């Protein structure tokens, strides 16, 4: 992978904040003409540094104001079981994130739902999909203090 210079980092910083910014305005902000700016953005996309452009949607506007984190601890662990859990949890639309972690439990799951009853149903669905018995600990978010997808690049 090619090393990123300060111009690349500035492009990434701006596009993380304003992904729909026209290339002409982006090029003005970073001090390049449009053609080399366009080439840099395309190179960052081709190399996988920029993975996409997304609309950020307010979950409350869609009736999904309940944010829940779940710790899952599997009774048995193996590469095959981890692969099965990965496959199954990727298919659950309410699950926004799922991470295999080190420490006192195996998976940390983040889910967005409409209400507590939806969470009870989701937990049942998740525990059914896991190929071995599992324990869960849940944390319902009372206040979202900070949530961002921005990576500090500058």
C-alpha positions, 0 to 999 in steps of 0.5 A: 500500500502506498503511503498517504501524504498530507494532501491525501490526509486532508482529502480524507479529512474533508470527505469524511465530513462532507462526502458529497462535496463537489470535486471543484470545491474539494480541490480548492480547499486542498490547493490543487486543480480539479484533475490531480485532485480527482486522480487522488480521490480515485486512487484512494478509492481504488486502493480501498482507503475510501470504502464508500460514501453513505447517507447518515440516517437519524435512527429516531426518524425511523422509529429505532431509538433503542440502542443496545449492546450485548456481550455474548459468551460461547460455551464452546469455542473453535474456528468452525463455531466462530465462522458459524456465528459470524455467518449467522449474525451478519444476516440479522438486520437489526445488528449494526456491528458485531465484534469478536473480542478478547477478554471476559466474553466473546462477542460484542453486538450493537443493535438498533431497535424500536422498543424493548419488546423488539430487543427481547425478540432479537435476543431470542433470535440471536441465541437460537442462531448461535450453534452452541449454548451462550450467555448474554449480558445486555446494556441498554443505552440511556444517552448517546454521548458520542457516536462518530464514524470519523477517523482522525487523520490530521 
